[in-house]
Amino acid sequence: MATPSELPRDPEQAAVAVVAHAESRPPTLGTGRLVCVDGLAGAGKTTLAAAIGRVCPGTVVLATDEMLEGWGGLPGLGASIEALLRPLAAGRPGRWRRWDWYADRWAEWREVSPAPLLVLEGVGSGASSYADLVTTVVWVEAPAADRRDRWLDREGDARHFASWAADEAALHERERARDRADLVLRT
């Protein structure tokens, strides 16, 4: 794999570059394209994905956090995403089930219609099991202290931080998304 290109730090400029990269490649998800914004918790994936949605109207942005079976669901995320993507690749709507973090249980099923650009953002979104459907992998990274501070701001406490960090480290060791990244954003 070639060395990934470095993205500008400004989220809007980075988003423009991500869309240009994806559009320069042939469709991989049926007639659409799939961008996976991956990286460790608190790196800035959600910010970049939202910016992509703003600069490219009609983009569908999905957060993989809602596809996890709770705090321990990271190891099974790839299968949930693949089940969503394979129908989309065949030109049919895909489905995924939302995890209700407040009720701590599975909630409703959601349907996603084929779109010109689908952005999956979240830890583990660039899994190798569906690499054939991915147009562009973006790896977002930040210093560990910044990521932990962002975690605390978002979650309110560090109760699940250690177990989550261990799960994501194991996932990224297995999946090697950073090694397969086309683009890198350092926040």
N, C-alpha and C positions, 0 to 999 in steps of 0.2 A: 504494500500500500504506500502511496506517495505521502509525503509530509502534508498534513492538513494546512489549509490557508488560515491565516489569522484574520479575525473579523475586527472591525472598528469597535471600540468600547461603547459608543453611543448606541442605545438599543434600536433607534429608528434607522440609523445608518447600517447597523448590523443586519436588521431585518431586510432592508433593500438588497443587501449582498446575498442573504440566504435565498430570497425569492429569485434573484437573478441566477444563482447557482442551480437551483431546482429547475427553473424554466429552461436552462441550457442543456438539460438532460432529457432523454426520452421518458414518456410516461411509464410508471412502474406499477401503478395501482389502477388497473383497467385503463381508462383514458385519462386518469388523474395522476397526480404526483404525491408522494408521501415524504414529509420532512419529520425526522425524529430529533427532538431537542432533549438530549440526555446529559447527565452529569450528577454530581453528588447533591444531597439535600442542601438547600440554601445557597446554591451557586448563582441563581438568577435565571433559571430556565423559564419560569412563568412570565417574567418580565419580557424576555425575548419573544416568546410565543405570542404574547398579546400584541407586541409591536408588529410581528409578521401579519397577524390578523388585521391590524390597522392599515398597513401599507399595501395589502393585497385583498381587496374586497372580494367576498365570496368564499374566503378561506374558512374551513371548519377547523377549530382548535379544540382539542380534547386533552384534559388533564388526566394522566394515568393514575393519579392519587385516588380518583373516584372508582377505579377498577380493581383496587386492591382489597383483599379480604382482611381489613384491619391492619394493625401495626405489624403483624407477622405475615402479611400476604405478599411481600415482595418476591419471594422465590417462585410463586405461581403466576406472576404477572404476565409473562410471555405468552402463556397459553390463552389467557383472556384476550390479549391484544390480537393474537393470531386468529382467534375465532371471529373477531370483528373484521379483520382485514381480508381474509380469504374471500368472503362473499363480495366485498367491494372490488377486489381484483377481477372478479368475474362479472362486474357490472351490475351487481345486485346490492340492495341495502344490506348493511352489516348491523349487528346488534351487540350490545354490551350491557352488563348489569351493574347498576350503581351501588356502591357501598355507602350506607348511611352511617357516618362516623359518630353521630350523636346517639343513635339507637344501637350501634354496634352490631349491625346485621345487614344482610343484603336487602336492597330496596327494589325499585322498579327496573324493568328493562328499558333501554333507550335504543332508538334506531337512528342510523346515520346513512343518508343517501350518498351515492357517489358524488364527488365534487372535484373540481379542477385541482384543488390543493387541500390536503389534509395534514394538519400539524398535530403530532402527538408529543406532548411535553411531560416529562417526569423521569424520575430515576428508573432506569431500566427500559426506557421507551425504545431504545435502539437495539433490541435483542437480536441475536443471530438467527433465531429460528424462522424469522420472516425477512431476512436480509434481501431476498430476491424481490421484495415488494417496496423496498426503501429507495427513494430517489437521492436523498441527502441526509447524512447524519451530522448533526451539530453537537459538539461537546462543549458544555459550559462549565467553567471552573473558577474557583475563588479560593483565597487562603482559608485554611481551616478555622481560624478564629472568626473571620467574617461570616462563614457559613454557620457556625454555632450561634453567633449573635442573631443572625436572621432566623434561625430555628426558634430561638427563645422568643423573639418578637412575634413570630407567627403562631407557635404552639402554646406559649405562655409558661411552659416549664420544660425541664429536661428529662422528665420521667422516662420517656421512650427513646431518648437520644442514643444511648449506648447500644441497645439491641438493634435499633434501626441502622446505626453506623456499621455494625458488624454484618448485618444482612446485606447492606448495599456494597460493602467491601467484597464480600463473597460473590455477589452477583456480578460486579464489574470485573473481578478476577476471572470468572467463568466466561462472561460474554465479550469482554475486551472491546467494548464500544469505543473507548478512547482511541484504541489502535486502529479502528475502522472509520474514524471520523473524517469527514471531508473538510469540515470547517471547525475552528475552535474560537470560542469567545472567552476571554479572561475578564472577569468583572472585578 
